[in-house]
Amino acid sequence: MDRYPAQNIRNVIFVSHSGSGKTSLIEALLFNAKMTTRLGKVAEGNTHSDYNADEIERKISITSKFLHLIWKNTRVHILDTPGYADFVGDVIAPLRAADAAVLLVEAVHGIEVGTERVWQFLEERNLPRAIFINKLDKENASFENTLNSIRDRFGKQCVALQLPAGEQSSLKGVESVLPKDGRYKEELLDAVVETDDTLTEEFLEGKEISQEEMAKALKSACISGKIIPVFCGSAVQNIGVTQLLDAIVDLFPSPADRPPIEGINPKTKEPAKRNPVDTEPFSAFIFKDIFDPYVGHLTLFRVFSGTIESNTGFYNSSRDLKERIGQIYVLQGKEQVPIQKAGAGDIAAVAKLKDSHNNDTLCDEKNPIVFPATTFPDPCISDSVKPKTRQDEEKIMGALTRLASEDPTFKITRNEQTHELVISGMGDLHLDVMLDRMKKRFGVEVEVGVPKVPYKETIRKIVKIQGKFKRQSGGRGQYGDCWLELQPLPHGQQFEFVDKVVGGAIPRQFIPSVEKGVREAMIKGSLAGYPVVDIRVIVYDGSFHEVDSSDMAFQIAGSMAFKSGQEQAVPVLLEPIMDVEIIVPNEYLGQITGDINSRRGRIMGIEGREKQEYVKATIPMSEMFKYATELRSMTGGRGSYSMKFDHYEEVPAKITQLIVANTKKAAEEAAGSHANHSHEHHK
């Protein structure tokens, strides 16, 4: 496959709210560029972009896809992204490889929640972009209404370059605004002239602006983001698609037009940068891992400078290691097209890398650089999972680890206290898809539940208590006797054991045994069986027997003393409190603050920024398990949040009673079920 210099490459990411028609538009772009011989259809499950079984079944994009086409002697790399909020990781990852974006807006529903979200991503990364108003052939479609809402929401720099010829069922094609007199032409001329001082002077002097000057100034304004061109058409009817292809090549920046990429020299820790040309030392960034059912592990990277050839190697500066590579590919949906060399601006893939992963920088060892890692939002919804069979138990971690390496927003943790395996993601649909993939791809089935809250216990009162263990059963007996003082410690102090025994009341060698007995008793508190924390235990007296005392006897005595002491020391339950930041449009603030109060939350601060409110609060973990779904429902999908563990706090008495009762009930049911199981087994 021919190699293209950086000036003849365009790396374009396609983003939108779900259902705006990205997949259909990409099908039409490939078809018009003669890369395919037929127009695939989402409804028929035969598109080049949505080729995974779960995407065909659900008729939605779930993961980002990578395709390419050749147009006007330019290779256009297409990065197709999902529109559902649950799969946001597959929008954020490919943004690192893009130089420009096409945002689709549907002509019937206009700007939706997902449109605003992806716009924000493009703004944060300062990506040049164009807008394509799609589905103008649909009933109730309106170009003018959609354009007005785009300009109201995203600014006056969004300027129409095309108008539809007809609308809805009478849509025939699209026309350029330039040959036509009217407000659209005036808006375009005003916008372009304002971006160029020379043109402004000529315009004010009444001089005619040539087409060449206009085209040059328009391209420059699109690359700088001073103008966001708006195109229109219907992807399904293949209307306006060729004009969009022309615009991608004529108005979007090549990698060579983009500023140098900045990083850090890992050896000197000084800032470093690379210019996007083949003559600079090699540097690239891994932005995506894919597991292909036929090829296996595929690693996608964007080359920022220099070149790399098939069957050579590279230095991974993020991990300080060298790695060999085999064949380099350019992806065309699920197909891999072999290439001999990848250079500045190329998006390429290699198979079966051992030690290099998502977010790693690859470079020339003599000229090292590390590019900043992509940050992904934290997962906001969790489920506990347990394997259905013993065979599934053996395979589950391998399957989950494989899925998590493909998707940085999918996380697996094992809760040390509750011993549960917990999966976390961006929403119910995200977790459904992951569990579905685990079943179909790896043959692993699980039972899903709500994760247990890792409660803890502590005490509120100082008590002194004796623990005495004495057993005589013929021959040598067992004797251990200790006096303990239990004291509450401030939150977060965990545990302190103090030896204040004097005069050899307990021999030195048995003091660690007392501590061991206490620590074992702390694993299950007396209130509801949760671990005990924030407690100081002082051993200050006791007695021993010359023959019968042993490590085990003092261990049991320590354990007995602690258990009795905790019961008398006013035991209380502690719950994990989460630090939560919620971002919502202004109009939902009242509803959100009311909801936080209903969840026993405390509002720590509210800050307004533009049209958004940033609410900081602390909320008990037990109140947050289904919050992602509930927040979406409350805000029409426009709210988002992040949370992390903050501290433990005492549970109110009424709720403690409920938790203790539920814990006892669950324990009784488990014991009953175990007894029945044993009875059946013996029968």
Secondary structure, 3 states (H helix, E strand, C coil): CCCCCHHHEEEEEEEECCCCCHHHHHHHHHHHCCCCCCCCCCCCCCCCCCCCHHHHHHCCCCCCEEEEEEECCEEEEEEECCCCHHHCHHHHHHHCCCCEEEEEEECCCECCHHHHHHHHHHHHCCCCEEEEEECCCCCCCCHHHHHHHHHHHHCCCEEECEEEECCHHHCCEEEECCCCCCHHHHHHHHHHHHCCHHHHHHHHCCCCCCHHHHHHHHHHHHHHCCCEEEEECECCCCECHHHHHHHHHHHCCCHHHCCCEEEECCCCCCEEEECCCCCCCCEEEEEEEEEECCCEEEEEEEEEECEEECCCEEEECCCCEEEECCCEEEEECCEEEEECEEECCCEEEEECCCCCCCCCEEECCCCCCECCCCCCCCCCEEEEEEECCHHHHHHHHHHHHHHHHHCCCCEEEECCCCCCEEEEECCHHHHHHHHHHHHHHHCCCEEEECCCCCCEEEECCCEEEEEEEEECCCCCCEEEEEEEEEEECCCCCCEEEEECCCCCCCCHHHHHHHHHHHHHHHCCCCCCCCCECCEEEEEEEEECCCCCECHHHHHHHHHHHHHHHHHHCCEEEEEEEEEEEEEEEHHHHHHHHHHHHHCCCEEEEEEEECCEEEEEEEEEHHHCCCHHHHHHHHCCCCCEEEEEEEEEEECCHHHHHHHHHHHHHHHHHHHHHHHHHHHHHHC
